[in-house]
Amino acid sequence: MATSSSSYVPEEAEKVRSELTDQEMQDEFADAEGGGNLVGADHSESSQDALNRAIEENREKMKALKEDIEDRWRRLKEKIANEIKEDELNRMKKLCESYLGGRDLSDIGMTVDLLQELEKNEVVGSFKTEMLSGILKGIGRTDLALEVVQYREHVRNNYFFVKI
């Protein structure tokens, strides 16, 4: 069996497949089915309808999963904001300044504002929590850091395929 110079790599194929638009996926599906060579037009249309229905169902499931992740993230931020005291907030700001290029954070008066600033600068987010758990450990709040780690593990174990 001769091999070609370009070998088939499943990961690359999956990456390419994930970047296809809905129309391109439908075209790929039709090509895989033999395109116009199907016997009877009704069968071709029912395959197209089934594909459209599957795409829409998956889109709805992904939207629900994304909403669940965002809701869990919002509740985690609220819990952290409610439990951090003023002296802990000041220490958090000092630790965060280095992540924001030395930006002065002394004007931030509430934990929720600090978390929003970190999100705005894409330092933390619903899928980017490692730095937040490190900051919480750095100020001695291992209890909250553990909750962040538990949140991260929950997302990884249940929603690893959701692309936000």
N, C-alpha and C positions, 0 to 999 in steps of 0.2 A: 504494500500500500504506500503510495507516494505521499509525502507531506508537502504542503505548500510553505512558502517562506513566511507567511503570516499564520500563526497558530490561533485557534479558537480559545478565548479565555472567557469563562462564564462571568467573571466579575465585570469585565469590560462590556460584555453584551448586556448585562443587567443595568449598568450605568447608562448605556445608550438607550435602552428601553425605558428607563425612568425619565429620560429627558424628552420623550416623544410627546407631542400634543395629542389630544383626543382624536383628532382627524387622522393623524399619522398612525396611531394605534389601530384605528378602524381599518385603515388602508393595509397595515401589516396583517391584520386578522384576515381580511379579504384575500390577500396574496397567499397566506398560509392555507386558506381553504380552497385555493385554486382559482380565485378571482371569478371571472365570468363563466368558468367551465362547470359550474354547479348545475345539476339537473333540476330544472324548474325554478322560476323566479321567486316563488313563495318561500322556498327553503333559504335562498340567499337573503331575502328580507327578514325572515325570522331570526337568522343568525345575526344580522345587523341589529335588529331590535334587542336581542339578548345581550349583545355586546354593549349597546347603549344603556340598557338597564343595569348591567353589572358596573359600568363606569359610574353611573349616577349613584348607585348604592355605595360603592367604595368612596366616592366623593363625600357623601353624607356621613359615613362612618369616620372618615378622616377629620371632618369638621367637628364632629362630636368629641373625638379623642383630643383634638387641639383645644377645644373649649374646656374639657376636663383638666387638661394640663395647666392651662392658664388659670382656671379657678383654684386649683391646688397651690399654684405659685402665689396667687394673690393672698390666699389664706395664710401661707407661710410667711410672707412679707408682713402681714398684719400682726401675726403672732410675735415676730421679731421686733417690730416697731413698738408693740405694747409692753414688751418685757425689758427692753434696753433702757437703762437709767442714763441720766445726763452725763455722768463721768465716763460711762462706757461708750456713749455716743462720741464724746471728745476723743477718746482713744481710737475709736473706729475711724474717725475723720483723719487722724494723724496717719493711720495705716493706709487709708485709701488715697491720700494725697500722692503717694508714689505711683499708684496705678493710673492716676489721671495727669501724669506729666508734671507733677509738682504744683498743680492748681490749688489755690488756697480755698479750703472748705469751711473756714471759720464762720461764714455767713449762714451756714446750714444749721438750723436749730432743732430739727426733728429727724428721727431715724428714718421715717418714711420718705422724707425729702432726700436724705443721703442715698437710700436705695434707688429712688427714682433717678438721681443723678448718675449713679453707677449704671443703671439700665440705659439711660440716654446715651452714655458713652460706650455702651456695649461691653462693659466689664462683667456685668452679671445679667442673668436672664433666666427664663424658665428652663433652658437647657445648658446654662453656663453658671454652675453653682460652686465650682471648686474653690474659687477665690473667696466667695462669701463664707464658706465654712472655715477657710484658713483665717480670715479676719476675725471671725467669732472665736476661734480657738486662741488667736493672738490676744484677745481682750479677756480671756479666761471664761468665756461662756460656752463651755464644751457641751452643755445641755442643748443649747440652740444649734451649735455646730452639728451635733448628732442628728437633730431633726432635719437639718439641711441635707445631710448625708442620706438619711432615710428617704427623704423626698427624691433625691437624685437616683437612688437605687430603685425606688418604685417606678419612676419614669423609665429608667433603663430596662427594667424587667417587664414592664407592661406596654410601653409605647415606643420601643426602640426604633420602630419603622416610621414614625411620624416625622415628616420633614416640615419644619416651620419656616 
